[in-house]
Amino acid sequence: VLFLVLPQITTAATYAYVVPKNMRVQEIKPEQIKEAPPSKPAKSKISLLAPPRVIDQYIYAVAQHHKVDPLLIRAMIQQESRFQVDAISPAGAQGLMQLMPGTARELRVSDPFDPLENIFGGTKYIKSLLDQYHGDVALSLAAYNAGPGNVNISGGIPNFPETQGYVLQVLQGYLQLKNM
């Protein structure tokens, strides 16, 4: 099934930079992220859902800044955290785009639970992977999930059920969003 989906979305040339007419988008610069006051993760056991309109504005602005399809970012966030700002995976990945603490530090994300910082860092990371894998969305998603080292060693999508499922789910979500 994965290989039937891939030809439709594996090149950067197929990206559609779509911003709804009713949504104003402002360019966000990295220096603005550093100056943003950090928010604290939720202390309650009830997971926080990010305000959808605000998150959509962040997604579109950050995606435009990094020249990544905002629909891809939206599909990734849906799969990674289901839009739960305070999500933490069993492996320790944090926030909307599930950044590992080391990756977050490398991306200069000081608060992975701050939606804007998290989306900025995650989008910057997927953009670097898209560049590294010459626009191949599936390989870039696999590297986002399993790490570039595993993708490079395997010469493709690693034979990890979690990674294969992740790539398929994000690609299916992405295609659904593109067809809306």
C-alpha positions in Angstrom: 0.0 0.0 0.0 2.8 2.4 0.9 4.3 2.2 -2.6 1.0 3.0 -4.3 0.8 6.2 -2.3 4.4 7.4 -2.6 4.6 8.5 -6.3 1.9 11.1 -5.6 3.8 12.9 -2.9 7.5 12.1 -2.9 8.9 15.2 -4.5 9.1 18.8 -3.2 7.7 20.0 -6.5 4.3 18.6 -5.6 4.0 20.8 -2.4 1.1 23.1 -2.5 1.5 26.3 -0.4 -2.1 26.8 0.4 -3.2 29.3 3.0 -6.9 29.8 3.5 -8.0 33.3 2.5 -9.6 34.0 5.8 -6.3 33.4 7.7 -3.7 36.1 8.0 -0.2 34.7 8.1 2.8 36.6 9.4 6.4 35.6 8.9 8.0 34.3 12.0 11.7 34.7 12.4 13.9 32.4 14.5 15.0 35.3 16.8 11.3 35.8 17.7 11.2 32.2 18.9 14.1 32.6 21.2 12.6 35.7 22.8 9.2 34.1 23.4 8.7 33.5 27.2 8.6 29.8 27.9 5.4 28.2 28.9 5.3 25.4 31.4 3.9 21.9 30.7 0.6 21.1 32.2 0.8 19.8 35.8 -2.6 18.1 35.6 -3.1 14.6 34.3 -5.6 16.0 31.8 -4.0 16.5 28.4 -4.2 20.0 26.9 -5.6 20.4 23.5 -4.2 23.4 21.7 -6.7 26.0 20.5 -7.2 24.9 16.8 -7.2 28.3 15.2 -4.0 29.4 16.9 -2.3 26.2 16.1 -3.4 26.5 12.5 -2.0 30.0 12.3 1.3 28.7 13.7 1.4 25.8 11.3 0.8 28.0 8.2 3.2 30.8 9.3 6.0 28.4 10.2 5.5 26.2 7.2 5.6 29.3 4.9 8.8 30.5 6.7 10.5 27.1 6.1 9.0 26.5 2.7 7.3 23.2 3.7 3.7 22.3 2.9 1.6 23.2 5.9 -0.6 20.2 5.2 2.3 17.9 5.8 3.0 19.6 9.1 -0.6 19.3 10.1 -0.6 15.6 9.1 2.5 15.0 11.2 1.1 16.8 14.3 -2.1 14.7 14.0 -0.1 11.5 13.9 2.5 12.6 16.5 0.4 14.1 19.3 -3.2 14.4 18.1 -2.7 18.1 18.8 -2.0 17.6 22.5 0.4 20.4 23.5 1.7 18.5 26.5 2.0 15.1 24.9 5.0 13.0 26.0 5.8 9.6 24.4 7.1 6.6 26.3 10.5 7.3 24.6 10.4 10.9 26.0 9.5 12.8 22.8 7.6 16.0 23.7 5.0 18.4 22.5 2.9 18.7 19.3 5.6 17.4 16.9 7.1 15.0 19.5 10.7 16.3 19.6 13.2 14.3 21.5 15.0 16.4 24.2 18.4 16.2 22.3 16.8 17.1 19.0 14.9 20.0 20.7 18.2 21.3 22.1 19.9 21.1 18.7 17.0 23.0 17.1 17.2 25.6 19.9 13.8 24.8 21.2 13.9 25.9 24.8 10.4 24.8 25.7 9.1 21.9 23.7 5.6 22.3 25.2 5.3 25.8 23.8 3.3 25.2 20.6 5.0 27.8 18.5 8.5 26.8 19.5 7.7 23.1 19.0 6.1 23.6 15.5 9.0 25.9 14.5 11.6 23.3 15.6 9.8 20.3 14.2 9.2 22.1 10.9 12.8 23.1 10.7 13.8 19.5 11.3 11.5 18.0 8.7 12.7 20.7 6.2 16.3 19.7 6.8 15.4 16.0 6.2 13.5 16.9 3.1 16.6 18.7 1.8 18.8 15.7 2.9 16.6 13.2 1.1 16.1 15.4 -2.0 12.4 16.0 -1.4 11.5 12.4 -0.7 8.6 12.8 1.8 8.5 9.1 2.8 12.2 8.9 3.5 12.1 12.2 5.4 9.2 11.0 7.5 11.0 7.8 8.2 14.1 9.7 9.3 11.9 12.0 11.5 10.5 8.9 13.2 13.5 6.5 13.3 16.4 8.8 12.9 18.4 9.6 9.8 21.1 7.0 10.8 18.5 4.2 10.6 17.3 5.4 7.2 20.8 5.6 5.9 21.8 2.2 7.2 18.7 0.5 5.7 18.9 2.4 2.4 15.2 3.3 2.7 12.4 3.1 5.2 13.7 0.9 8.0 12.0 -2.4 8.6 10.6 -1.2 12.0 6.8 -1.7 12.2 6.4 1.6 14.2 8.2 3.6 11.5 6.5 1.9 8.6 3.1 2.5 10.2 4.1 6.1 11.0 5.1 6.9 7.4 1.9 5.3 6.1 -0.4 7.1 8.5 1.2 10.5 7.9 1.1 10.0 4.2 -2.5 9.0 4.3 -3.4 11.9 6.5 -1.5 14.2 4.2 -3.3 13.0 1.1 -6.7 13.4 2.8 -5.9 17.0 3.7 -4.7 17.7 0.1 -7.9 16.3 -1.3 -10.2 18.3 0.9 
